[in-house]
């Protein structure tokens, strides 16, 4: 009987995740690079970007670690910049 009561609680506890990273700060400078959204990825001048920048195409393998100083430029299937965010 006790196991029947305890089991659902254990399932709920196992599904809980840790705290989400704070994305409110713009440590990577994403706000200054929003002009890239909608442009062809081929026209990006990497020399104008921060050192810790990733250009992420649809089939690009990337780590899932969150770094506030890293600029991520997401490119869609058409080769256009879709979004620019920190991470």
N, CA and C of each residue as an Amber inpcrd file, in Angstrom:
protein
   261
   0.8200000  -1.1870000   0.0000000   0.0000000   0.0000000   0.0000000
   0.8700000   1.2600000   0.0000000   1.8910000   1.2670000   0.8500000
   2.7700000   2.4360000   0.9160000   3.4880000   2.6470000  -0.4150000
   3.8750000   1.5670000  -1.0600000   4.5580000   1.6650000  -2.3430000
   3.6440000   2.2680000  -3.4030000   2.3750000   1.9450000  -3.3610000
   1.4100000   2.4850000  -4.3180000   1.2690000   3.9930000  -4.1640000
   1.4290000   4.4970000  -2.9620000   1.3470000   5.9430000  -2.7250000
   2.6760000   6.6070000  -3.0440000   3.7600000   5.9730000  -2.7020000
   5.0890000   6.5370000  -2.8750000   5.5490000   6.5390000  -4.3290000
   5.1570000   5.5380000  -5.1010000   5.6290000   5.4000000  -6.4830000
   5.2970000   6.6180000  -7.3570000   4.0630000   7.1310000  -7.3700000
   3.7780000   8.3200000  -8.1930000   4.6010000   9.5390000  -7.7750000
   4.8550000   9.6760000  -6.4900000   5.6730000  10.7890000  -6.0190000
   7.1100000  10.6710000  -6.5150000   7.6290000   9.4650000  -6.5370000
   8.9880000   9.2510000  -7.0500000   9.0640000   9.5590000  -8.5410000
   8.0240000   9.2080000  -9.2800000   8.0020000   9.5080000 -10.7160000
   8.0100000  11.0080000 -10.9740000   7.2150000  11.7380000 -10.2150000
   7.1720000  13.1950000 -10.3670000   8.5220000  13.8000000 -10.0180000
   9.1390000  13.3370000  -8.9550000  10.4410000  13.8570000  -8.5420000
  11.5090000  13.5650000  -9.5850000  11.4380000  12.4330000 -10.2500000
  12.4270000  12.0700000 -11.2710000  12.3000000  12.9290000 -12.5100000
  11.1370000  13.4770000 -12.7510000  10.9060000  14.2940000 -13.9480000
  11.3070000  15.7450000 -13.7560000  11.6230000  16.1510000 -12.5540000
  11.9890000  17.5290000 -12.2870000  13.3710000  17.8070000 -12.8730000
  13.5370000  18.9820000 -13.4480000  14.8340000  19.3610000 -14.0020000
  15.4650000  20.4360000 -13.1270000  16.7370000  20.6690000 -13.3600000
  17.4610000  21.6740000 -12.6090000  17.0770000  23.0700000 -13.0500000
  17.6490000  24.0780000 -12.4250000  17.3130000  25.4510000 -12.7730000
  17.7580000  25.7870000 -14.1900000  16.9560000  26.5740000 -14.8740000
  17.2790000  27.0030000 -16.2290000  18.3070000  28.1300000 -16.1580000
  19.2000000  28.2180000 -17.1440000  20.1740000  29.3000000 -17.1450000
  19.4970000  30.6500000 -17.3510000  20.1000000  31.6970000 -16.8220000
  19.5690000  33.0460000 -16.9660000  19.8760000  33.5480000 -18.3630000
  18.8420000  33.7290000 -19.1790000  19.0300000  34.1850000 -20.5550000
  18.6580000  35.6530000 -20.7210000  18.3680000  36.3400000 -19.6120000
  17.9320000  37.7270000 -19.7090000  19.0900000  38.6730000 -20.0280000
  20.2930000  38.2990000 -19.6810000  21.4520000  39.1540000 -19.9450000
  22.0170000  38.8600000 -21.3250000  22.5240000  39.8890000 -21.9550000
  23.0620000  39.7660000 -23.3100000  24.5860000  39.8040000 -23.2490000
  25.1790000  38.8060000 -22.5770000  26.6340000  38.7720000 -22.3970000
  27.3800000  38.5020000 -23.6940000  26.7350000  37.8830000 -24.6620000
  27.4320000  37.5230000 -25.9000000  27.2890000  38.5890000 -26.9840000
  26.4320000  39.5740000 -26.7780000  26.2460000  40.6270000 -27.7720000
  25.2520000  40.2770000 -28.8650000  24.3370000  39.3570000 -28.5960000
  23.3600000  38.9410000 -29.6060000  22.5110000  40.1110000 -30.0910000
  22.2020000  41.0440000 -29.2210000  21.3510000  42.1650000 -29.6220000
  22.0180000  43.0370000 -30.6810000  23.3300000  43.1050000 -30.6720000
  24.0280000  43.9300000 -31.6660000  24.1810000  43.2210000 -33.0120000
  23.8410000  41.9260000 -33.0670000  23.9800000  41.1620000 -34.3040000
  22.6370000  40.7130000 -34.8750000  21.5430000  41.2840000 -34.3910000
  20.2160000  40.9150000 -34.8880000  20.0190000  41.3120000 -36.3450000
  20.8510000  42.2190000 -36.8460000  20.7650000  42.6140000 -38.2620000
  21.1090000  41.4560000 -39.1940000  21.7110000  40.3950000 -38.6730000
  22.0430000  39.2310000 -39.4960000  20.8230000  38.3780000 -39.8280000
  19.7680000  38.4750000 -39.0210000  18.5740000  37.6620000 -39.2350000
  17.9880000  37.9760000 -40.6190000  17.7860000  36.9170000 -41.3960000
  17.2410000  37.0530000 -42.7420000  18.2910000  37.1760000 -43.8360000
  19.5510000  37.3090000 -43.4530000  20.6120000  37.4220000 -44.4490000
  21.1720000  36.0380000 -44.7740000  21.8120000  35.8960000 -45.9340000
  22.4280000  34.6020000 -46.2570000  23.6130000  34.3190000 -45.3250000
  23.7000000  33.0930000 -44.8600000  24.8010000  32.7130000 -43.9730000
  26.1450000  32.8530000 -44.6830000  26.1360000  32.7140000 -45.9900000
  27.3830000  32.8160000 -46.7560000  27.9660000  34.2250000 -46.7280000
  27.1620000  35.2190000 -46.3680000  27.6580000  36.5920000 -46.3440000
  28.1550000  37.0260000 -44.9660000  28.1560000  36.1310000 -43.9970000
  28.6060000  36.4710000 -42.6430000  30.1200000  36.6410000 -42.6270000
  30.5640000  37.7710000 -42.1000000  31.9920000  38.0420000 -41.9430000
  32.3900000  37.6200000 -40.5340000  33.0300000  36.4640000 -40.4130000
  33.3850000  35.9240000 -39.0960000  34.3510000  36.8300000 -38.3340000
  35.0850000  37.6780000 -39.0380000  36.0100000  38.5890000 -38.3600000
  35.2630000  39.6590000 -37.5650000  34.0010000  39.9030000 -37.9000000
  33.1880000  40.8950000 -37.2040000  32.4260000  40.3040000 -36.0140000
  32.5830000  39.0100000 -35.7870000  31.8550000  38.3170000 -34.7250000
  32.7620000  38.0490000 -33.5390000  32.1800000  37.8900000 -32.3540000
  32.9920000  37.5180000 -31.1880000  33.6990000  36.1820000 -31.4170000
  34.7860000  35.9870000 -30.7140000  35.5930000  34.7780000 -30.8830000
  34.7880000  33.5050000 -30.6130000  33.9580000  33.5190000 -29.5910000
  33.1860000  32.3300000 -29.2120000  31.8440000  32.3030000 -29.9480000
  31.8780000  32.2970000 -31.2730000  30.6510000  32.2810000 -32.0740000
  30.5230000  30.9540000 -32.7860000  29.2960000  30.4060000 -32.7780000
  29.0020000  29.1920000 -33.5340000  27.9710000  29.5340000 -34.5940000
  28.2370000  29.1170000 -35.8100000  27.2460000  29.2110000 -36.8750000
  26.6750000  27.8070000 -37.0220000  25.4080000  27.6660000 -36.7040000
  24.7830000  26.3550000 -36.5780000  23.8120000  26.1260000 -37.7370000
  24.1870000  25.2190000 -38.6240000  23.3350000  24.8140000 -39.7440000
  22.4420000  23.6590000 -39.2910000  21.3840000  23.3260000 -40.0330000
  20.4440000  22.2890000 -39.5960000  21.0780000  20.9510000 -39.2130000
  22.1230000  20.5190000 -39.8660000  22.7200000  19.2210000 -39.5580000
  24.0090000  19.3320000 -38.7470000  24.2620000  20.4950000 -38.1690000
  25.4680000  20.6950000 -37.3770000  25.2950000  20.0930000 -35.9840000
  26.2550000  19.2850000 -35.5680000  26.2410000  18.7310000 -34.2120000
  26.8440000  19.7720000 -33.2700000  26.1320000  20.0810000 -32.1990000
  26.6170000  21.0540000 -31.2270000  26.4390000  20.5040000 -29.8250000
  27.2520000  21.0000000 -28.9100000  27.0950000  20.6230000 -27.5070000
  25.8910000  21.3510000 -26.9390000  25.3090000  20.8130000 -25.8900000
  24.1290000  21.4060000 -25.2790000  24.4620000  22.2480000 -24.0450000
  25.7550000  22.4640000 -23.7860000  26.1110000  23.2830000 -22.6360000
  25.7770000  24.7440000 -22.9220000  25.3530000  25.4660000 -21.9030000
  24.9710000  26.8660000 -22.0580000  26.1110000  27.7520000 -21.5950000
  26.5710000  28.6210000 -22.4910000  27.6240000  29.5830000 -22.1550000
  27.1070000  30.9710000 -22.4700000  27.0720000  31.8350000 -21.4820000
  26.5230000  33.1750000 -21.6700000  27.3670000  34.0220000 -22.6220000
  28.6410000  33.6960000 -22.7750000  29.5230000  34.4960000 -23.6260000
  29.5640000  34.0110000 -25.0710000  28.8450000  32.9290000 -25.3860000
  28.9140000  32.3530000 -26.7350000  27.7310000  32.8350000 -27.5810000
  28.0350000  33.3210000 -28.7730000  27.0270000  33.7560000 -29.7280000
  26.6970000  32.5910000 -30.6420000  25.4170000  32.2630000 -30.7540000
  24.9570000  31.2000000 -31.6390000  24.1440000  31.8130000 -32.7650000
  24.5530000  31.5230000 -33.9900000  23.8370000  31.9830000 -35.1670000
  23.2160000  30.7540000 -35.8120000  21.8860000  30.6920000 -35.7920000
  21.1570000  29.5380000 -36.3280000  20.7560000  29.8190000 -37.7710000
  21.1010000  28.8700000 -38.6380000  20.8400000  28.9930000 -40.0730000
  19.7880000  27.9550000 -40.4560000  18.8190000  28.3530000 -41.2890000
  17.7680000  27.4160000 -41.7000000  18.1760000  26.6380000 -42.9460000
  17.2810000  25.7660000 -43.4080000  17.5450000  24.9090000 -44.5760000
  17.8500000  25.7140000 -45.8450000  17.2910000  26.9040000 -45.9350000
  17.4930000  27.7500000 -47.1220000  18.8130000  28.5150000 -47.0760000
  19.5730000  28.3710000 -45.9760000  20.8520000  29.0650000 -45.8680000
  20.7370000  30.4800000 -45.3400000  19.5790000  30.8300000 -44.7910000
  19.3500000  32.1610000 -44.2360000  19.5140000  32.1100000 -42.7140000
  20.0240000  33.1940000 -42.1380000  20.1280000  33.2860000 -40.6880000
  18.7120000  33.3850000 -40.1310000  18.3860000  32.4610000 -39.2390000
  17.0430000  32.3860000 -38.6710000  16.9400000  33.1120000 -37.3270000
  17.9760000  32.9690000 -36.4980000  17.9870000  33.6470000 -35.2090000
  19.4120000  33.7610000 -34.6870000  19.6090000  34.7460000 -33.8260000
  20.9040000  35.0080000 -33.2210000  20.6790000  35.1140000 -31.7150000
  21.2890000  34.1940000 -30.9650000  21.0620000  34.1370000 -29.5130000
  22.3560000  33.7970000 -28.7760000  22.3400000  34.0710000 -27.4860000
  23.4550000  33.6540000 -26.6340000  23.2590000  32.2000000 -26.2530000
  24.3230000  31.5250000 -25.9610000  24.2080000  30.1500000 -25.5140000
  25.3890000  29.3710000 -25.8310000
